[in-house]
Amino acid sequence: MSGGSEKKAYQAQSITVTFEARRCLHAAECVRGLPEVFDIAKRPWIQPDNATAERLAEVVRRCPSGALQYELVDGGTQTPTGLPQSPAVPPGS
């Protein structure tokens, strides 16, 4: 996790997670949320195959700096506000 400006991509079958080190605030939301995916003792430190795409997207959305982002293979991406959207609640409710 260097201070470089490059964005690194970590691909799984149904999701790609990107990490931009220079934006990271080291709040550790990712490490606490999914330690089996985000493990700073391992290389690569992001192993997206160790969780479902849905769960991984949920944890990535918690990143306060935006250093972590994701793209689903089916084309879905992080919501612009960075907040999870619940399909169980109809719009306008």
C-alpha positions as CSV (number, residue, x, y, z in Angstrom):
1,M,0.0,0.0,0.0
2,S,2.3,2.7,-1.2
3,G,1.6,6.4,-1.6
4,G,1.6,6.2,-5.4
5,S,-1.1,7.7,-7.5
6,E,-1.9,4.7,-9.6
7,K,-5.2,2.9,-9.3
8,K,-4.8,-0.9,-9.0
9,A,-7.5,-3.3,-10.0
10,Y,-8.3,-6.7,-8.3
11,Q,-10.6,-8.9,-10.4
12,A,-13.0,-11.7,-9.3
13,Q,-15.5,-13.5,-11.4
14,S,-18.4,-11.1,-10.9
15,I,-16.7,-7.9,-9.5
16,T,-13.6,-5.8,-9.9
17,V,-12.4,-3.7,-7.0
18,T,-10.0,-0.8,-7.6
19,F,-7.7,0.8,-5.0
20,E,-6.1,4.2,-5.3
21,A,-3.5,4.4,-2.5
22,R,-3.0,8.2,-2.5
23,R,-6.7,8.7,-1.6
24,C,-6.7,6.2,1.3
25,L,-7.3,7.6,4.8
26,H,-6.4,4.3,6.5
27,A,-9.8,4.3,8.3
28,A,-9.7,0.4,8.0
29,E,-13.4,0.1,7.2
30,C,-12.5,-2.5,4.6
31,V,-10.2,-4.5,6.9
32,R,-12.8,-4.6,9.7
33,G,-15.7,-5.3,7.3
34,L,-14.1,-8.1,5.3
35,P,-10.8,-9.3,6.8
36,E,-10.9,-12.4,4.6
37,V,-10.7,-10.1,1.5
38,F,-8.7,-7.1,2.8
39,D,-5.6,-8.4,4.5
40,I,-2.6,-6.1,4.7
41,A,-0.4,-9.0,5.6
42,K,-1.0,-10.8,2.3
43,R,0.0,-10.0,-1.3
44,P,-2.1,-9.1,-3.1
45,W,-3.8,-7.5,-0.1
46,I,-7.2,-7.4,-1.8
47,Q,-8.5,-10.9,-2.6
48,P,-12.0,-10.3,-4.0
49,D,-12.7,-14.0,-4.6
50,N,-13.0,-14.5,-0.8
51,A,-16.5,-13.0,-0.6
52,T,-19.6,-12.6,-2.7
53,A,-19.8,-9.6,-5.0
54,E,-22.8,-8.3,-3.1
55,R,-21.0,-8.4,0.3
56,L,-17.8,-6.9,-1.2
57,A,-19.7,-4.0,-2.8
58,E,-21.4,-3.3,0.5
59,V,-18.1,-3.0,2.3
60,V,-16.4,-1.0,-0.5
61,R,-19.3,1.5,-0.3
62,R,-18.2,2.2,3.4
63,C,-14.8,3.5,2.3
64,P,-14.8,7.1,3.5
65,S,-12.2,8.4,1.1
66,G,-13.3,6.7,-2.1
67,A,-9.9,5.0,-2.4
68,L,-11.8,1.7,-2.9
69,Q,-14.4,1.5,-5.7
70,Y,-16.0,-1.4,-7.6
71,E,-17.5,-2.4,-10.8
72,L,-19.8,-5.4,-11.2
73,V,-19.3,-7.6,-14.3
74,D,-22.9,-7.0,-15.2
75,G,-22.1,-3.2,-15.4
76,G,-23.3,-2.1,-12.0
77,T,-21.1,0.4,-10.2
78,Q,-20.9,2.2,-6.9
79,T,-23.8,4.6,-6.4
80,P,-22.8,8.3,-6.8
81,T,-23.6,9.1,-3.1
82,G,-21.6,6.1,-2.0
83,L,-24.6,4.9,0.1
84,P,-26.1,1.5,-0.3
85,Q,-29.4,1.4,-2.1
86,S,-32.1,-0.9,-0.7
87,P,-34.3,-2.7,-3.3
88,A,-36.7,-3.6,-0.5
89,V,-37.8,0.0,0.0
90,P,-39.9,1.4,-2.9
91,P,-38.8,4.9,-4.1
92,G,-40.7,7.7,-2.4
93,S,-41.5,5.7,0.8
